[in-house]
Amino acid sequence: MELVIKPDNPASRVSGLMTLKSLAKVENTNNQNMFAKLFTAALSVANPVPKTPSSSPGLLVQKFEYVETEQGVFKAEINAPAAEGEYNITTVVQYKDQSLTPTETNLITIVDPEGYIYKQTPDGKLRIENTTVSIYWLNPDTKKYELWPADKFMQKNPILTNDTGKYSFMVPEGKYYLTASATNYRSFKGEPFSIKEDNGVRMDIELKSNSFLPDWFSWEAVIAVLLFAIVVMLGIMFAYFMKGRQIKNN
């Protein structure tokens, strides 16, 4: 994402931070496949604030600095978060004239990427609804993996997917692993992974069918096989009929 700001007075420094405002509720997502898009946001100077960005409630995603690309114009390029939700971008302007109080602006950014649960079919990936997805973290105190306390970060754990199969978590630095379970599918338990710079957990998870029947089996497949068998039988019967007529004529 590219952020642009033009302070009203000459600035000595422009800095910012991004915090999670609210993570999107998976059950309320729509059916479209959406991705985080790059965009340019023009910010206007607002209320007087302290010299450093204020700490808004929620998980800190990243801090960044603006660069003066031309006289009086500052820009910052930041990575869009991996998890779907609303984020608050706070920008603080410090002026060269120290008699001027630094000012702060706030911008709400909506990010909608995609990480989903699916079943592989001959026609492609089929999203799985009503999958329970959980994330476990390595508790540094107990040295054991435990269900991550998502409520402390304005999230839910576990979560239940809707018909898009989508899920997402925003987590602090640490070690984690994911599990997923759905009716008629084998349970999934992922390998442990580390989160360092990117707070978003985005992983497409494939679930295997719990049935002894092959994945291609369906009523359509059965009908197609029966029709093929009928055509073959009719062909054989026709061939025998023609051969019998030839013998009779001879």
N, C-alpha and C positions, 0 to 999 in steps of 0.2 A: 504494500500500500504506500502511496506517496502523499505526504501531508505538506501543505504549503501555508505559510503565514507571513503577513506583512505588518509588522508593528507600527503603531502610530508615531513612535519616536525611535531614534537610533538605539539599537539593542546591542548589548555586549555578549549576551548568551541567551539561547532559547533551548530549553530542555523539556522532556516529557516522559510520561510513563503510561502504560496500559494495564488496566485491571479488569478482571472478570466482573461484569455487572450481574448477569444471570445466564445460566446455561439453558439452552433450548430444551423444552420438554419433548422427548422423543415421541410420545403418543399424540402430540399435536402437530407433527411435521406433515407437510403435504406430500403428494406422490411424485413430485418432480425431482429430478436429479440436479441438485444445485451445487455450485462450487464457490469458494471464496474468490472474489474478483478484485483485480487491482483497480484503484480509483484515486482520484485527486480530490482532497477536501480543503476548501478555503476556510480558514479560521479567522475570527475577529477577536480583538482584544476585549476582555470583559472586566471582571472585578479585581480590585487590589487583593494581593495574596502574599504569603511569605516568599522567601527567595528560592525555596525548593518546592517541587510538586507536592501537593498535599496527599496523604495516604487515604484513599477512599476504601470503604469496606470491600472485602473480596480478595481473591487470589491475584497477586502481582504477576503479570505475564511477562512484561519486559520494560526496561528503561532505555531511553534513546536520546540523542542530541540532534538538534537541527544544525544545518550548515548554510551559511550565507552564500547563495549561488549568484546573486546579483545584488546591487546596492539596495538594502532595505528589504530584501526578500529572502526568507529562510525556508529550507526544505528538509524533509526527513523521509527516508525510505525504510519501512519496517515490514517484517514478515507478518502476513495474516495468520492468526491463530488457527490451529488444526481443528479445534472443537467448535461445533455450532453453538451460537449464542449471541448475547449482547455484551459489548465491551465498552468501558469508559476510557477515553483517551484524554489525559490531562496535559496541557501545555503551559509552561511558565516562561514569561518573558522578563529578563532582567535588563534594565536600561543603562546606557553609558552615563547618563545623568543620574548619579546616585541619590539625588533628591527626589526622584520619581519612584513611587512604590511599585515593585514588581506586580505584574498582572497575570491572571490565570484564565484559561479557556478550557471548556469541557466539550467533548464530542462523543456522541454515542455511535458506535459502529456495530453493525449486524454482520455476522459471519455465518455462512451456511455451507460447510463442506460435506463430505460424505465418507462414512465408514459403516459397513453393513454386514449382516449375517445372511448367508446365501447357501443354496444347494445347486451343485453343478448338474445341468441337464444337457442333452444333446443339442438343444436349441440355445443354450447360454446359461447365464446365472439367474436362478429364481430366488427372489428375496423371501426370507422366512419371517412370518409374523408370529407374535407372542413368544419370542425367544427371551429367556431370562439371561441377561449378561451381567456378570459380576467382576469387580476388579479387587485384587488382593495386594497388599503392600507388605514389605519387610519392615516390621516394627523395629527400629534401632534399639529400643529398650529391652524387648523380650527376645530379639533375634529370631523371631518366628513370623511367618506370613499370616496376616489377619485380614479380615474384610476391611477395606479402606473406609474410614469414617467420612463419607461424602457430605453428611449434613453440616459439617464444620466449614464446608466450602460451597454452600448453597446448591448442592446437587443431591442426587439419589443414587444409592448403590445397594442392591442391584437395580437394574432398570429393565423394562419390558418393551420390546420393539413393536412397532405397528406394522402395517402392510409394506412399508418401505424397507423394513429390516434394519433401519439405521440406529446407531447408538454413538455416544461420545462421552468422554470424561476429560476434565481438566484437573491435573494433579501436580503437586509440588515435586521437587527433585527427590528421587528415591528409586527403589527397585520394586517391580510389580509383576503380576501375571494375570491373565484374563481367563474366565470360564464362561461357557455358554451352553444352555440346555433348552431343548424344545421337545414337545410331544412327538413321538415317532422318529426321533433322531438320536444318534449317539451323542453323549455329552462330550464337550470339548474342553480341554485344559491346555492352555498355551505354555510356552517356555517363558521363564523369567526374563525380563528386560529392564533396562535402566532408563530413567528420564533425567536429562541434564538441562539442556538449553530449551528444548521445545516442550512446553507443558501439556500439549495435546496428545491424547492417546487415540490413534486412528489406525485400525487394523481390520481388513476385510477377512471375515472368518467363514470358512466352509464347514458345514455340518453334513455328516454322512447319514443316509437313511438307516433306520433300525430294522428294516424289513429284510427277510431273506430273499425277496424278489429283486431282480436287477432294477437299476434306476430307470431303464427305458420302458419297464413294464407299465402298461396302462390299458384301459378298455379300448382306446383307439388302436393300440398296438395289437391287441387280441383280435379285434375285428379285421384289421389289415391282414394278419396272418391267416385267419379263417377264409377271407375272400381270396387270398392267394392260393390256399389249399383247394378251394372250390374250383378256381380257374384251372389249376393243374389237373384235378380229377376230371373235369369236363374235357380238357385237352386229351387226356389219356383215353377216356371213353370214346371220344370222336375218332381218335387214331385207330382203336380196335374196331370201331364200327366200319370205317373206311376199308380197313384190312379185310374184315369179314365179307364185305361186298365184293372186293376184288377176287377173293377166293371163290365166292359163289358164282361170279361171272365166268371165271376160268373153268 
